[in-house]
Structure formats: structure tokens, C-alpha cells
Amino acid sequence: MSDKKQNQKSKPNVPAYKLLDSGEGRKLEQVGPIKINRQASLALWPTGLSDKQWSQADAFHHRSDKGGGFWGYGPTGQAKTSKFAEEWQTQVGPFVLNTKLTSFGHLGFFAEQLDQWNWFIETIPKINNTLGRPAKILNLFGYTGCSSLALAQGGAEVTHIDAAKGIVDWGKENQKLNPQVPQDSIRWIVEDCQAFVEKEIRRGNTYDGVVLDPPSYGRGTKKNQVFKIEESLTPLLAKISEVMNPEIHLIHFSCHTPGFTGKILENLTRHAFNVEGLNFQSEEMVIDCENKSKSLPSGICLKATRQ
């Protein structure tokens, strides 16, 4: 995150997100009113803050050998119950977001995407100006809707898809917390991404752009719908290409799967889509530490636009 974007003013009475420190495979974060200590596998360097400062975390995430994990509370992370609310609000860049501690160690947002949200807000008006109408953008694997909020705030008509109803409901709650986002500009749909795209092909619906952040592994709304990125991504991209207008105006492709690089995302995109006239840019997504001593790498993204 740039200093300018990192220092955006918080809304009154809503504490902001901050990365306080990272190192030794962990990250220490201020998440609204609480501090948390959780995994950061790429933080291979020594920590910058003292052990005493790290021990001030209110919650500590423990990884489970069976997948997911659990949160421990208190200075040592050993207490089983917390002294704070199960849900609260956090200012993350331009948005106020409902925040919860999930068993997988997630919060309901990915702070490394903040620069991407700002980019959507800045880029969509230019696309709308070119088209002479609001851009129609498909957001797949949309999670709790932060990218959808940014696209909509920029002026796009957004179709948001995620297979988990609870996650989509979470996104709807986030939209209500942000009155600057037009409340009728996002279609929230609970469905497996590939199944939805196949239905859109049959319906003849098309879009001006696509945003996707596929997981390494995920499940759809039905028992037999399983997504494995190495096997499922290429056929999904081929299907997505069938619902894009002949002149695509935006492709935003982010990924957190180890081994996936910007060049891999570009090669996959060039193979799947008609990219004539698009400008490509890939970048590492990072979270800047509050003391500006270092940045924490957290995935890769590819942007392709006509702007």
C-alpha cells in the first residue's frame, strides 16, 4: 500500500486496520479495537517489535493438522473464551467492514487487496466514459464483497458470485455499512462460479470485464462441485471468455496459491481471452508495516485494461 492510501482518514469511531509487525512466520495486526497474532508463512525475517509487544495480542490463531484451526485468547493465546465481541467493524481503506475471527484464521477481508480496491475506484469511471454507460463487471469467488464494493463505488454494475451463502450475506452487510456505494449496483448471487457462468452462456448474458480471485481449493453449492486450481482454472477461464463482450475492458486476476506468478497469470489470460488492445501489468500484493520497516508479500495480481 502507498503511504497516501495507507493513511486515508478513518470514519468516526471505527478503528482502522494496521499491520504492526511481521516475522518468524507470523504477523501482528491491529484489527479495529483488538490485536491479533496469526500465521504469515512468507514472513521469513526476524520480528521488529519486542516479545512483550507481541504478547499483547488479544487473539492467537493456532493451525490444526486437520485443516483450518482455532483461536486462542489472552496474552499467551491459551484462553478458550474472548473478552471482546464476536463481530465488530474495522475501517480498511475506503470501507467500513464487518469483521469476525473465522476458524481458518480469516477476518472477512484481505488487506493486501486495498490497493486493488482503490484501483477499481479510479479505473471504472474511465471505462464508463469510454463505453458511454456503466461497465458490467462479473466478480467471481467474490468472498465478502470488498472488490464488488469498490467496483460499484467506481460506477460499475456488478454481478457478485460466491458459493457460500453466509459469505454472500456478509457482503450484503458490508454494502449497507458503506452509503457511498450505490445500494442497487450489486447483484449478490450464491452459486458455484462455473455453474453460474455456464448458465450465463445459455442465457446469452455478457460482461465488459471480469474480476476473479480463485482459491487453491474450494467447494461449490452442490456436493460434486469441487474447485482445484491446477485442474479447474483453465476450463473455467475458457467458459468465462464466452460471456465476455468482444471488446473486453477489464480483467483483474489475483491469486494466493504458492508457485503462481504474474507471468503464469498472464499466460493463462492470454490463452483464454481475446486480449487484443489490452495493456497488461502484474504486481505483487503487499501489506505495508505500520512503522514502514518492511512490507509483507501476500499474493500476486494481474491487471489488463484498455486505459
Contacts in CASP RR format, 6 or more apart in sequence:
PFRMAT RR
TARGET T0000
AUTHOR 0000-0000-0000
METHOD contacts of the structure
MODEL  1
MSDKKQNQKSKPNVPAYKLLDSGEGRKLEQVGPIKINRQASLALWPTGLS
DKQWSQADAFHHRSDKGGGFWGYGPTGQAKTSKFAEEWQTQVGPFVLNTK
LTSFGHLGFFAEQLDQWNWFIETIPKINNTLGRPAKILNLFGYTGCSSLA
LAQGGAEVTHIDAAKGIVDWGKENQKLNPQVPQDSIRWIVEDCQAFVEKE
IRRGNTYDGVVLDPPSYGRGTKKNQVFKIEESLTPLLAKISEVMNPEIHL
IHFSCHTPGFTGKILENLTRHAFNVEGLNFQSEEMVIDCENKSKSLPSGI
CLKATRQ
1 111 0 8 1.000
1 114 0 8 1.000
1 115 0 8 1.000
1 286 0 8 1.000
1 287 0 8 1.000
1 288 0 8 1.000
2 115 0 8 1.000
3 288 0 8 1.000
3 292 0 8 1.000
5 93 0 8 1.000
5 114 0 8 1.000
5 115 0 8 1.000
5 118 0 8 1.000
6 114 0 8 1.000
6 288 0 8 1.000
8 93 0 8 1.000
8 94 0 8 1.000
10 16 0 8 1.000
10 91 0 8 1.000
11 91 0 8 1.000
11 96 0 8 1.000
14 32 0 8 1.000
14 89 0 8 1.000
14 90 0 8 1.000
14 91 0 8 1.000
14 96 0 8 1.000
15 30 0 8 1.000
15 32 0 8 1.000
15 33 0 8 1.000
15 90 0 8 1.000
15 91 0 8 1.000
16 30 0 8 1.000
16 32 0 8 1.000
16 90 0 8 1.000
16 91 0 8 1.000
16 92 0 8 1.000
16 93 0 8 1.000
17 29 0 8 1.000
17 30 0 8 1.000
17 31 0 8 1.000
17 32 0 8 1.000
17 90 0 8 1.000
17 91 0 8 1.000
17 92 0 8 1.000
17 93 0 8 1.000
17 109 0 8 1.000
17 111 0 8 1.000
18 29 0 8 1.000
18 30 0 8 1.000
18 290 0 8 1.000
19 27 0 8 1.000
19 28 0 8 1.000
19 29 0 8 1.000
19 111 0 8 1.000
19 287 0 8 1.000
19 288 0 8 1.000
19 289 0 8 1.000
19 290 0 8 1.000
19 296 0 8 1.000
20 28 0 8 1.000
20 29 0 8 1.000
20 30 0 8 1.000
20 35 0 8 1.000
20 49 0 8 1.000
20 53 0 8 1.000
20 289 0 8 1.000
20 290 0 8 1.000
21 27 0 8 1.000
21 28 0 8 1.000
21 47 0 8 1.000
21 48 0 8 1.000
21 49 0 8 1.000
21 53 0 8 1.000
21 54 0 8 1.000
21 289 0 8 1.000
21 290 0 8 1.000
21 291 0 8 1.000
22 28 0 8 1.000
22 40 0 8 1.000
22 43 0 8 1.000
22 45 0 8 1.000
22 47 0 8 1.000
22 289 0 8 1.000
22 294 0 8 1.000
22 296 0 8 1.000
23 40 0 8 1.000
23 43 0 8 1.000
23 44 0 8 1.000
23 45 0 8 1.000
23 46 0 8 1.000
23 47 0 8 1.000
23 48 0 8 1.000
24 43 0 8 1.000
24 45 0 8 1.000
24 46 0 8 1.000
24 47 0 8 1.000
25 39 0 8 1.000
25 40 0 8 1.000
25 41 0 8 1.000
25 42 0 8 1.000
25 43 0 8 1.000
25 44 0 8 1.000
26 37 0 8 1.000
26 38 0 8 1.000
26 39 0 8 1.000
26 40 0 8 1.000
26 43 0 8 1.000
26 47 0 8 1.000
26 54 0 8 1.000
27 37 0 8 1.000
27 38 0 8 1.000
27 39 0 8 1.000
27 40 0 8 1.000
27 43 0 8 1.000
27 287 0 8 1.000
27 296 0 8 1.000
28 35 0 8 1.000
28 36 0 8 1.000
28 37 0 8 1.000
28 47 0 8 1.000
28 49 0 8 1.000
28 53 0 8 1.000
28 54 0 8 1.000
28 57 0 8 1.000
29 35 0 8 1.000
29 36 0 8 1.000
29 37 0 8 1.000
29 38 0 8 1.000
29 111 0 8 1.000
30 290 0 8 1.000
31 90 0 8 1.000
31 99 0 8 1.000
31 107 0 8 1.000
32 88 0 8 1.000
32 89 0 8 1.000
32 90 0 8 1.000
32 91 0 8 1.000
32 99 0 8 1.000
33 84 0 8 1.000
33 88 0 8 1.000
34 58 0 8 1.000
34 59 0 8 1.000
34 84 0 8 1.000
34 88 0 8 1.000
35 56 0 8 1.000
35 57 0 8 1.000
35 58 0 8 1.000
35 59 0 8 1.000
36 57 0 8 1.000
36 58 0 8 1.000
36 59 0 8 1.000
36 60 0 8 1.000
36 61 0 8 1.000
36 101 0 8 1.000
36 107 0 8 1.000
37 54 0 8 1.000
37 57 0 8 1.000
37 59 0 8 1.000
37 60 0 8 1.000
37 61 0 8 1.000
37 77 0 8 1.000
38 60 0 8 1.000
38 61 0 8 1.000
38 105 0 8 1.000
39 61 0 8 1.000
39 63 0 8 1.000
39 105 0 8 1.000
40 296 0 8 1.000
40 298 0 8 1.000
42 296 0 8 1.000
42 297 0 8 1.000
42 298 0 8 1.000
43 296 0 8 1.000
45 294 0 8 1.000
47 54 0 8 1.000
48 293 0 8 1.000
55 75 0 8 1.000
55 76 0 8 1.000
56 75 0 8 1.000
57 74 0 8 1.000
57 75 0 8 1.000
57 77 0 8 1.000
58 73 0 8 1.000
58 74 0 8 1.000
58 82 0 8 1.000
58 83 0 8 1.000
58 84 0 8 1.000
59 71 0 8 1.000
59 72 0 8 1.000
59 73 0 8 1.000
59 74 0 8 1.000
59 77 0 8 1.000
59 82 0 8 1.000
59 101 0 8 1.000
60 71 0 8 1.000
60 72 0 8 1.000
60 73 0 8 1.000
60 74 0 8 1.000
60 76 0 8 1.000
60 77 0 8 1.000
61 69 0 8 1.000
61 70 0 8 1.000
61 71 0 8 1.000
61 72 0 8 1.000
61 101 0 8 1.000
61 105 0 8 1.000
62 69 0 8 1.000
62 70 0 8 1.000
62 71 0 8 1.000
62 72 0 8 1.000
62 77 0 8 1.000
63 69 0 8 1.000
64 70 0 8 1.000
68 103 0 8 1.000
68 104 0 8 1.000
68 105 0 8 1.000
69 103 0 8 1.000
69 104 0 8 1.000
69 105 0 8 1.000
70 103 0 8 1.000
71 82 0 8 1.000
71 101 0 8 1.000
71 103 0 8 1.000
71 105 0 8 1.000
72 78 0 8 1.000
72 79 0 8 1.000
72 80 0 8 1.000
72 82 0 8 1.000
73 79 0 8 1.000
73 80 0 8 1.000
73 81 0 8 1.000
73 82 0 8 1.000
73 83 0 8 1.000
74 82 0 8 1.000
86 100 0 8 1.000
86 101 0 8 1.000
87 98 0 8 1.000
87 99 0 8 1.000
87 100 0 8 1.000
88 98 0 8 1.000
88 99 0 8 1.000
89 96 0 8 1.000
89 97 0 8 1.000
89 98 0 8 1.000
89 99 0 8 1.000
89 177 0 8 1.000
90 96 0 8 1.000
90 97 0 8 1.000
90 99 0 8 1.000
90 107 0 8 1.000
90 109 0 8 1.000
91 97 0 8 1.000
92 109 0 8 1.000
92 111 0 8 1.000
92 114 0 8 1.000
92 146 0 8 1.000
93 114 0 8 1.000
93 117 0 8 1.000
93 118 0 8 1.000
94 117 0 8 1.000
94 118 0 8 1.000
94 121 0 8 1.000
94 150 0 8 1.000
94 153 0 8 1.000
94 178 0 8 1.000
94 180 0 8 1.000
95 117 0 8 1.000
95 146 0 8 1.000
95 149 0 8 1.000
95 150 0 8 1.000
95 174 0 8 1.000
95 177 0 8 1.000
95 178 0 8 1.000
96 174 0 8 1.000
96 177 0 8 1.000
96 178 0 8 1.000
97 108 0 8 1.000
97 109 0 8 1.000
97 144 0 8 1.000
97 146 0 8 1.000
97 174 0 8 1.000
97 177 0 8 1.000
98 108 0 8 1.000
98 144 0 8 1.000
98 170 0 8 1.000
98 171 0 8 1.000
98 173 0 8 1.000
98 174 0 8 1.000
98 177 0 8 1.000
99 107 0 8 1.000
99 108 0 8 1.000
99 109 0 8 1.000
100 107 0 8 1.000
100 108 0 8 1.000
101 107 0 8 1.000
102 108 0 8 1.000
108 143 0 8 1.000
108 144 0 8 1.000
108 170 0 8 1.000
109 144 0 8 1.000
109 146 0 8 1.000
110 143 0 8 1.000
110 146 0 8 1.000
110 298 0 8 1.000
111 287 0 8 1.000
111 298 0 8 1.000
112 285 0 8 1.000
112 286 0 8 1.000
112 287 0 8 1.000
112 296 0 8 1.000
112 298 0 8 1.000
112 299 0 8 1.000
113 146 0 8 1.000
113 147 0 8 1.000
113 213 0 8 1.000
113 254 0 8 1.000
113 285 0 8 1.000
114 287 0 8 1.000
115 285 0 8 1.000
116 147 0 8 1.000
116 150 0 8 1.000
116 252 0 8 1.000
116 254 0 8 1.000
116 285 0 8 1.000
116 301 0 8 1.000
117 146 0 8 1.000
117 147 0 8 1.000
117 149 0 8 1.000
117 150 0 8 1.000
118 150 0 8 1.000
119 303 0 8 1.000
120 147 0 8 1.000
120 150 0 8 1.000
120 151 0 8 1.000
120 153 0 8 1.000
120 154 0 8 1.000
120 156 0 8 1.000
120 211 0 8 1.000
120 252 0 8 1.000
121 150 0 8 1.000
121 153 0 8 1.000
121 154 0 8 1.000
123 250 0 8 1.000
123 305 0 8 1.000
123 307 0 8 1.000
124 135 0 8 1.000
124 137 0 8 1.000
124 151 0 8 1.000
124 154 0 8 1.000
124 155 0 8 1.000
124 156 0 8 1.000
124 250 0 8 1.000
125 154 0 8 1.000
125 155 0 8 1.000
126 307 0 8 1.000
127 135 0 8 1.000
127 156 0 8 1.000
127 208 0 8 1.000
127 249 0 8 1.000
127 250 0 8 1.000
127 305 0 8 1.000
127 306 0 8 1.000
127 307 0 8 1.000
128 134 0 8 1.000
128 135 0 8 1.000
128 154 0 8 1.000
128 155 0 8 1.000
128 156 0 8 1.000
130 249 0 8 1.000
130 306 0 8 1.000
130 307 0 8 1.000
131 208 0 8 1.000
131 249 0 8 1.000
134 155 0 8 1.000
134 156 0 8 1.000
134 157 0 8 1.000
134 185 0 8 1.000
135 155 0 8 1.000
135 156 0 8 1.000
135 157 0 8 1.000
135 208 0 8 1.000
135 209 0 8 1.000
135 249 0 8 1.000
135 250 0 8 1.000
136 156 0 8 1.000
136 157 0 8 1.000
136 159 0 8 1.000
136 206 0 8 1.000
136 207 0 8 1.000
136 208 0 8 1.000
136 209 0 8 1.000
137 151 0 8 1.000
137 156 0 8 1.000
137 157 0 8 1.000
137 158 0 8 1.000
137 159 0 8 1.000
137 207 0 8 1.000
137 208 0 8 1.000
137 209 0 8 1.000
137 210 0 8 1.000
137 211 0 8 1.000
137 250 0 8 1.000
138 159 0 8 1.000
138 161 0 8 1.000
138 197 0 8 1.000
138 207 0 8 1.000
138 209 0 8 1.000
138 210 0 8 1.000
138 211 0 8 1.000
138 240 0 8 1.000
138 243 0 8 1.000
139 145 0 8 1.000
139 147 0 8 1.000
139 148 0 8 1.000
139 151 0 8 1.000
139 158 0 8 1.000
139 159 0 8 1.000
139 160 0 8 1.000
139 161 0 8 1.000
139 210 0 8 1.000
139 211 0 8 1.000
139 212 0 8 1.000
140 161 0 8 1.000
140 193 0 8 1.000
140 196 0 8 1.000
140 197 0 8 1.000
140 210 0 8 1.000
140 211 0 8 1.000
140 212 0 8 1.000
140 213 0 8 1.000
140 214 0 8 1.000
140 240 0 8 1.000
141 161 0 8 1.000
141 162 0 8 1.000
141 193 0 8 1.000
141 212 0 8 1.000
141 213 0 8 1.000
141 214 0 8 1.000
141 215 0 8 1.000
142 148 0 8 1.000
142 160 0 8 1.000
142 161 0 8 1.000
142 162 0 8 1.000
142 211 0 8 1.000
142 213 0 8 1.000
143 162 0 8 1.000
143 167 0 8 1.000
143 213 0 8 1.000
144 167 0 8 1.000
144 170 0 8 1.000
144 171 0 8 1.000
144 174 0 8 1.000
145 160 0 8 1.000
145 170 0 8 1.000
145 171 0 8 1.000
145 174 0 8 1.000
145 175 0 8 1.000
146 174 0 8 1.000
147 211 0 8 1.000
147 213 0 8 1.000
147 252 0 8 1.000
148 158 0 8 1.000
148 160 0 8 1.000
148 171 0 8 1.000
148 175 0 8 1.000
148 186 0 8 1.000
149 174 0 8 1.000
149 175 0 8 1.000
149 178 0 8 1.000
149 181 0 8 1.000
149 186 0 8 1.000
151 158 0 8 1.000
151 211 0 8 1.000
152 158 0 8 1.000
152 175 0 8 1.000
152 181 0 8 1.000
152 182 0 8 1.000
152 185 0 8 1.000
152 186 0 8 1.000
153 178 0 8 1.000
153 180 0 8 1.000
153 181 0 8 1.000
153 182 0 8 1.000
155 182 0 8 1.000
155 185 0 8 1.000
156 185 0 8 1.000
157 185 0 8 1.000
158 185 0 8 1.000
158 186 0 8 1.000
158 187 0 8 1.000
159 186 0 8 1.000
159 187 0 8 1.000
159 189 0 8 1.000
159 207 0 8 1.000
160 168 0 8 1.000
160 171 0 8 1.000
160 186 0 8 1.000
160 187 0 8 1.000
160 188 0 8 1.000
160 189 0 8 1.000
161 189 0 8 1.000
161 191 0 8 1.000
161 193 0 8 1.000
161 196 0 8 1.000
162 168 0 8 1.000
162 189 0 8 1.000
162 190 0 8 1.000
162 193 0 8 1.000
163 190 0 8 1.000
163 191 0 8 1.000
163 192 0 8 1.000
163 193 0 8 1.000
163 218 0 8 1.000
163 219 0 8 1.000
163 220 0 8 1.000
163 221 0 8 1.000
163 225 0 8 1.000
164 190 0 8 1.000
165 190 0 8 1.000
168 188 0 8 1.000
168 189 0 8 1.000
168 190 0 8 1.000
171 188 0 8 1.000
172 188 0 8 1.000
175 181 0 8 1.000
175 183 0 8 1.000
175 186 0 8 1.000
176 183 0 8 1.000
189 196 0 8 1.000
190 221 0 8 1.000
191 221 0 8 1.000
192 220 0 8 1.000
192 221 0 8 1.000
192 222 0 8 1.000
192 225 0 8 1.000
193 212 0 8 1.000
193 220 0 8 1.000
193 227 0 8 1.000
193 236 0 8 1.000
194 225 0 8 1.000
194 227 0 8 1.000
194 232 0 8 1.000
194 235 0 8 1.000
194 236 0 8 1.000
194 239 0 8 1.000
195 220 0 8 1.000
195 221 0 8 1.000
195 222 0 8 1.000
195 225 0 8 1.000
197 236 0 8 1.000
197 239 0 8 1.000
197 240 0 8 1.000
197 242 0 8 1.000
197 243 0 8 1.000
198 239 0 8 1.000
200 243 0 8 1.000
201 239 0 8 1.000
201 242 0 8 1.000
201 243 0 8 1.000
204 243 0 8 1.000
205 243 0 8 1.000
206 243 0 8 1.000
206 244 0 8 1.000
206 245 0 8 1.000
207 243 0 8 1.000
207 244 0 8 1.000
207 245 0 8 1.000
208 244 0 8 1.000
208 245 0 8 1.000
208 248 0 8 1.000
208 249 0 8 1.000
208 250 0 8 1.000
209 244 0 8 1.000
209 245 0 8 1.000
209 248 0 8 1.000
209 249 0 8 1.000
209 250 0 8 1.000
209 251 0 8 1.000
210 240 0 8 1.000
210 244 0 8 1.000
210 248 0 8 1.000
210 250 0 8 1.000
210 251 0 8 1.000
210 252 0 8 1.000
211 250 0 8 1.000
211 252 0 8 1.000
211 253 0 8 1.000
212 240 0 8 1.000
212 252 0 8 1.000
212 253 0 8 1.000
212 254 0 8 1.000
213 253 0 8 1.000
213 254 0 8 1.000
213 255 0 8 1.000
213 256 0 8 1.000
214 227 0 8 1.000
214 229 0 8 1.000
214 232 0 8 1.000
214 233 0 8 1.000
214 236 0 8 1.000
214 255 0 8 1.000
214 257 0 8 1.000
215 227 0 8 1.000
215 229 0 8 1.000
215 256 0 8 1.000
215 257 0 8 1.000
216 228 0 8 1.000
216 229 0 8 1.000
216 256 0 8 1.000
216 257 0 8 1.000
217 226 0 8 1.000
217 227 0 8 1.000
217 228 0 8 1.000
217 229 0 8 1.000
218 226 0 8 1.000
218 227 0 8 1.000
218 228 0 8 1.000
219 225 0 8 1.000
219 226 0 8 1.000
219 227 0 8 1.000
220 226 0 8 1.000
220 227 0 8 1.000
226 232 0 8 1.000
227 236 0 8 1.000
229 255 0 8 1.000
229 257 0 8 1.000
229 260 0 8 1.000
233 268 0 8 1.000
234 268 0 8 1.000
234 271 0 8 1.000
234 272 0 8 1.000
237 268 0 8 1.000
237 269 0 8 1.000
237 271 0 8 1.000
237 272 0 8 1.000
237 273 0 8 1.000
238 272 0 8 1.000
240 272 0 8 1.000
240 273 0 8 1.000
241 272 0 8 1.000
241 273 0 8 1.000
241 274 0 8 1.000
244 273 0 8 1.000
244 274 0 8 1.000
246 274 0 8 1.000
247 306 0 8 1.000
248 273 0 8 1.000
248 274 0 8 1.000
248 275 0 8 1.000
248 278 0 8 1.000
248 304 0 8 1.000
249 305 0 8 1.000
249 306 0 8 1.000
250 304 0 8 1.000
250 305 0 8 1.000
251 269 0 8 1.000
251 273 0 8 1.000
251 275 0 8 1.000
251 278 0 8 1.000
251 302 0 8 1.000
251 303 0 8 1.000
251 304 0 8 1.000
251 305 0 8 1.000
252 301 0 8 1.000
252 302 0 8 1.000
252 303 0 8 1.000
252 304 0 8 1.000
253 265 0 8 1.000
253 268 0 8 1.000
253 269 0 8 1.000
253 301 0 8 1.000
253 302 0 8 1.000
253 304 0 8 1.000
254 285 0 8 1.000
254 299 0 8 1.000
254 300 0 8 1.000
254 301 0 8 1.000
254 302 0 8 1.000
255 265 0 8 1.000
255 299 0 8 1.000
255 300 0 8 1.000
255 301 0 8 1.000
256 298 0 8 1.000
256 299 0 8 1.000
260 300 0 8 1.000
261 282 0 8 1.000
261 300 0 8 1.000
262 282 0 8 1.000
262 300 0 8 1.000
262 301 0 8 1.000
262 302 0 8 1.000
263 282 0 8 1.000
265 282 0 8 1.000
265 300 0 8 1.000
265 301 0 8 1.000
265 302 0 8 1.000
266 280 0 8 1.000
266 282 0 8 1.000
266 302 0 8 1.000
269 275 0 8 1.000
269 280 0 8 1.000
269 302 0 8 1.000
269 304 0 8 1.000
275 304 0 8 1.000
277 306 0 8 1.000
278 304 0 8 1.000
278 305 0 8 1.000
278 306 0 8 1.000
279 304 0 8 1.000
279 305 0 8 1.000
279 306 0 8 1.000
279 307 0 8 1.000
280 302 0 8 1.000
280 303 0 8 1.000
280 304 0 8 1.000
281 302 0 8 1.000
281 303 0 8 1.000
281 304 0 8 1.000
282 300 0 8 1.000
282 301 0 8 1.000
282 302 0 8 1.000
282 303 0 8 1.000
283 300 0 8 1.000
283 301 0 8 1.000
283 303 0 8 1.000
284 297 0 8 1.000
284 299 0 8 1.000
284 300 0 8 1.000
285 297 0 8 1.000
285 298 0 8 1.000
285 299 0 8 1.000
285 300 0 8 1.000
285 301 0 8 1.000
286 295 0 8 1.000
286 296 0 8 1.000
286 297 0 8 1.000
286 298 0 8 1.000
287 295 0 8 1.000
287 296 0 8 1.000
287 298 0 8 1.000
288 295 0 8 1.000
288 296 0 8 1.000
289 295 0 8 1.000
289 296 0 8 1.000
END
